[in-house]
Amino acid sequence: MDLGLKDRVYVVTGATRGLGHASARELVADGAKVIVTGRDERTVAEAAAALGPDAHGVAVDNSDPSAPERLVAAAHERFGRFDGILISVGGPAPGFVADNSDEQWRTAFESVFLGAVRLARAAAAELGEGGVIGFVLSGSVHEPIPGLTVSNGLRPGLAGFAKSLSDELGPRGIRVVGVLPARIDTDRVRELDGYSPDPEATRAANEARIPLRRYGRPEEFGRTAAFLLSPAASYLTGIMVPVDGGARHGF
C-alpha cells in the first residue's frame, strides 16, 4: 500500500531512540523526509546518520520555548516544506504519589505537557490543508498505570488538548491524532520492568495479560504512527489509537 509519504516532511521529536526513532525510521522507509530531535547533540547526529540522507538532526529540548520555531524553520531550510509533526517525549520519572517531588512534576509538565502544547501550536500556525499533528501518549490516557503517577496525571490532559485541537483545526483540513503505546519492547519499558524484584517474572505476567501474549515491537508502533501521519489516513482525526496487542478491553 502506498501511504503517499514520498517527499513529505515531518518533524519527529524525541527520535534518538525508542518509539520516536522507530516512527522516524518507518516514515523514511516509506519515502518521507524527517527532522529528528533529541536533547543531546551527539545522539541526535548519530540517530539522523542511521536514518540516512532523508533525515536531519536538531538538538533541542521539548521544554525550550524556542524549540517549536527552530524545528519548523529547520524543516523548511533543510527540505523545503513542512507537512506535520509527531510529538514524542521520554516518559516522566516513575513513582507513586508519595515518591514524586514538586521538581519532578514541574520538569515533566514543562516537557511532556507544555512543551507539547507549544510544538502543536507552532505547527498549527504553519500547516495548511493536509497537515497533521500527532501525539505519542500512553495507555494511561484510558486507565492509570501503577507506579507512573506523573504520567497518569499529564497524559490524559494532553489527550484532551489534542481532541480540542482536532475540533479547532478540522475546518482547515488539518488532522490531529494520538497514538497510545502500552508494552512496547523499548529501553524505557525494560527499565520500568527492571524496578520490580524479578523483572523476568514481571514481563511474563504482563505478557499473560496481553491477548497477543507478547510485548509489541518498536517497528510495529512505528508503522502505525507512519500510517496515521500519512495521506492514506486523510479522514482520521480526533482519535486515540491504542497500540497494545489488545490489552485494553474497552471500545
Residue pairs with C-beta under 8 A, 6 or more apart in sequence:
1 232
2 232
3 30
3 226
3 227
3 230
3 231
3 232
4 230
4 231
4 232
5 27
5 30
5 31
5 32
5 226
5 229
5 230
5 231
6 30
6 31
6 32
7 31
7 32
7 33
8 31
8 32
8 33
8 81
8 83
8 84
8 230
8 231
9 32
9 33
9 34
9 35
9 75
9 79
9 80
9 81
9 82
9 83
10 27
10 32
10 33
10 34
10 35
10 75
10 83
10 84
10 85
10 86
10 229
11 34
11 35
11 37
11 71
11 72
11 74
11 75
11 82
11 84
11 85
11 86
11 119
11 123
12 20
12 23
12 24
12 27
12 34
12 35
12 36
12 37
12 85
12 86
12 88
13 20
13 37
13 38
13 60
13 62
13 71
13 85
13 86
13 87
13 88
13 89
13 119
14 20
14 37
14 38
14 62
14 88
14 89
14 90
14 136
15 21
15 23
15 24
15 34
15 36
15 37
15 38
15 47
15 88
16 36
16 37
16 38
16 40
16 43
16 44
16 46
16 47
17 38
17 43
17 47
17 186
17 187
18 88
18 90
18 186
18 187
18 188
18 218
19 88
19 136
19 181
19 184
19 186
19 218
19 221
19 222
19 225
20 36
20 86
20 88
20 136
21 36
21 47
21 218
22 218
22 219
22 221
22 222
22 225
23 86
23 88
23 136
23 221
23 222
23 225
23 226
24 34
24 36
24 47
24 51
24 55
24 86
24 222
25 51
25 219
25 222
26 219
26 222
26 223
26 225
26 226
27 34
27 222
27 225
27 226
27 229
28 34
28 51
28 52
28 54
28 55
29 226
30 226
30 230
32 54
32 226
33 54
33 55
33 56
33 78
33 79
34 51
34 54
34 55
34 56
35 55
35 56
35 57
35 58
35 71
35 74
35 75
35 78
35 79
36 44
36 47
36 48
36 51
36 55
36 56
36 57
36 58
37 44
37 57
37 58
37 59
37 60
37 62
37 67
37 71
38 44
38 47
38 57
38 59
38 60
39 59
39 60
39 61
40 59
41 59
44 57
44 58
44 59
45 57
47 55
47 57
48 55
48 56
48 57
49 55
49 57
56 74
56 78
56 79
58 70
58 71
58 74
60 67
60 70
60 71
61 67
61 111
61 115
62 87
62 89
62 111
62 112
62 115
62 116
62 119
63 107
63 110
63 111
63 114
63 115
64 115
65 118
67 115
67 118
67 119
68 118
68 119
68 121
68 122
68 123
69 122
71 85
71 119
71 122
72 82
72 122
72 123
72 126
75 81
75 82
76 82
82 123
82 126
82 127
82 131
83 127
83 130
83 131
83 132
84 123
84 127
84 131
84 132
84 133
84 134
84 229
85 119
85 120
85 123
85 132
85 133
85 134
86 134
86 135
86 136
86 225
86 229
87 116
87 119
87 120
87 133
87 134
87 135
87 136
88 136
89 111
89 112
89 115
89 116
89 136
90 111
90 188
91 138
91 148
91 151
91 188
92 104
92 107
92 108
92 111
92 112
92 148
92 150
92 151
92 154
93 100
93 104
93 107
93 108
93 150
94 147
94 148
94 150
94 192
94 195
95 104
95 147
95 148
95 149
95 150
96 146
96 147
96 149
97 149
99 149
100 149
100 150
104 150
105 150
105 153
108 150
108 151
108 154
109 154
112 151
112 154
112 155
112 158
113 154
113 157
113 158
116 135
116 158
116 161
117 158
117 161
120 133
120 135
120 161
120 162
120 165
120 176
123 131
123 133
124 133
124 165
124 169
124 174
127 133
127 169
127 172
127 174
128 172
128 173
128 174
129 172
129 173
129 174
130 173
130 174
130 231
130 234
131 173
131 174
131 175
132 174
132 175
132 176
132 177
132 228
132 229
133 162
133 165
133 169
133 174
133 175
133 176
133 177
134 176
134 177
134 178
134 179
134 225
134 228
134 229
135 158
135 159
135 162
135 176
135 177
135 178
135 179
136 178
136 179
136 181
136 225
137 155
137 158
137 159
137 162
137 178
137 179
137 180
137 181
137 240
138 145
138 148
138 151
138 155
138 180
138 181
138 182
139 145
139 180
139 181
139 182
139 242
139 244
139 247
139 248
140 148
140 151
140 152
140 155
140 156
141 155
141 156
141 159
141 178
141 180
141 240
142 180
142 240
142 242
142 248
142 250
143 248
144 152
145 151
145 152
147 192
147 195
148 192
159 178
159 240
162 176
162 177
162 178
162 238
162 240
163 176
163 238
165 176
166 175
166 176
166 177
166 237
166 238
167 238
169 175
169 176
170 237
170 238
175 233
175 234
175 236
175 237
176 237
176 238
177 228
177 229
177 233
177 236
177 237
177 238
177 239
177 240
177 241
178 239
178 240
178 241
179 221
179 224
179 225
179 228
179 240
179 241
179 243
180 240
180 241
180 242
180 243
180 244
181 216
181 221
181 243
181 244
182 210
182 216
182 242
182 243
182 244
182 245
182 247
182 248
183 189
183 206
183 207
183 210
183 215
183 216
183 244
183 245
183 247
184 215
184 216
184 217
184 218
184 220
184 221
184 243
185 215
185 216
185 217
185 218
186 218
189 215
190 199
193 199
193 202
193 203
193 206
196 202
203 215
206 215
207 213
207 214
207 215
209 247
210 244
210 245
210 246
210 247
211 245
211 246
211 247
212 245
212 246
213 245
214 245
215 245
216 243
216 244
216 245
220 243
221 243
224 241
224 243
227 233
228 236
228 241
242 248
